[in-house]
Amino acid sequence: MRIAVNAVPMLQDTPADTGNVITEMLYRLCRLHPDVEFLLITDCPWQPVVILPSNAQHILLKPWVGGRLGQYAWRRWQWKKAIKKYKADRVLCIDEVLPVPASIPAYLMLTRHTEVLDRASTSQYIRQYTRILLFSAFMREQVNKRFGGLDTKIEELQPGVSETYIPLNWEEREEVKREYADGMEYYISVASIHPDNNIRPLLKAFSMLKKRLRTSMKLVLAGRLTHAGEEIAESLQTYKFRDDVIWVEDAEETELARLIAGAYGLVHTAGADGLAVPIYMALRCQVPAVALYAGASPEAGGDAALNAVPDDITDLSEKLGALYKDEMLRSKLLAHITRTESWDEGALQLGKIITT
């Protein structure tokens, strides 16, 4: 069997900004099905960080022309022609709804980005897919809200976390704190610097926390800078508590895992996150979370997270303060952490669906 995969979104995978969800799922899918050939199709050159499994082949499909016209043509015609050219038996699209041949079973996997559902191409092509695969009840609700009659096609996959994320003992935590936070406790936010991740409200809430409690607590921001977030990055230069904010822009997975496991708590402020990966990372590291009661965050955090009211900076600050001041509350949250699976279970489910 040969499966054509739109792997363009895979090129944007990073531990902090996307949770490496696509990479984790595809690599494990390949290893679980060594008898299947996977064609990873991209529109630009790609050098994988980790060597591809032997049954995965990268295919570079360059756009006919440059600019927006070239991208439109690639999505509208080139991709579809390539599926036929390489005689694919199945199609897997990830985080982008592309046209697919009617004669070939096609599967759509949606991870974190709900804005995919608002694109014109999604409305035009989503009904062509045999199954829609996603990781949260929230994302399922969003699909059903926008497109009626698709619920019977939806399959929910088990969210997971890389095995790299593990708890640290006391000595290891102290080492991480000395390395990154001058030996002080810190909250960590794992998200790209982008308005959709509510970084500016988080900074305002952190300011309120510092003023109210006069604490030495620090804030670590782990995530890349986006074009839309340039003003946020510039504002850090004049931020009153800028000396207490540590920005780690390009953390590799092992570094990110240490940063999360060394934190006093994780704060997750992405409002419409369809898969709250940072919360799962934190819980696997035995670190409690403060999160907005929005998107898939409540189902990810469960009783191991404090939920803050969206668009309420004061409430977010108070939740951060409550976790910081009350060790018993923190212990209570830690006691509610349940087992977080690796990505193997989700990949196993995906494989059963698309190969049978």
C-alpha angles and dihedrals in degrees: 000000000000122000122194113211128195094225098172093108088051089070089066094053116127130158096244103034102042105006088241087267096152094045093047093049097045097045091049091044090055093049093047091053108039090162092062123082114221119202109201104200121196135170097225138034116287134192109194115223089220121039111260119250113264092253093054121087125190114222119193110211106183118204114253091236136009132258130029093322090058092049091049092050091047092054097039102042118355096058093049093048091050091056089058094040093057092042096235118191094200137019128216119190119187125202092337128077108220130172114268133193112267091226096060125070107245130196129197122206118194119192123172109330115092092177087077087074092060096058120109091232090058092056090046100048112019094095090060091073124099094210136009113212123198142154109231144043087234092060090046089054091050093052092049092046092057102033122035124212098028101100094096089058094053123102122184115219126206112261115229147181132222116261087240089082109085135147120267126222122237096269092048092050091051090052092052091048091051091048098049111014108033089258093301130127114260144187117227129212115196108199141097117271097261134129091241089065091057094234093155094053088047091055090049091050090049090052090053090050093051093048095045100045100024087221131167089224114136134205124226117201111199114188145081126274115254127200090248090052098053093104090052091053091048091051090059088070091067098029109131094229096037091131088062095052118085116192116201104185106178107027116171116223097263091050092047091049090054092047093052095043091049094052126105087222143340121241117204116189104164104131105203102026111156092197117024096208096165090060091053089048091053095047091050087054090050092248120136122229141223110205141167113259090243141098116001093328098101093054091046096049100035112167091339093074138062111230120217125201111258115249091015109112092178093056092048090051092048091051090051089049094047092054091046096049101039115064090177090057090050091050090049091053091048090052090059095055110119128198114291112210126223119245090265094090094051092046090049090053092047092050093051091052101047100037100049 
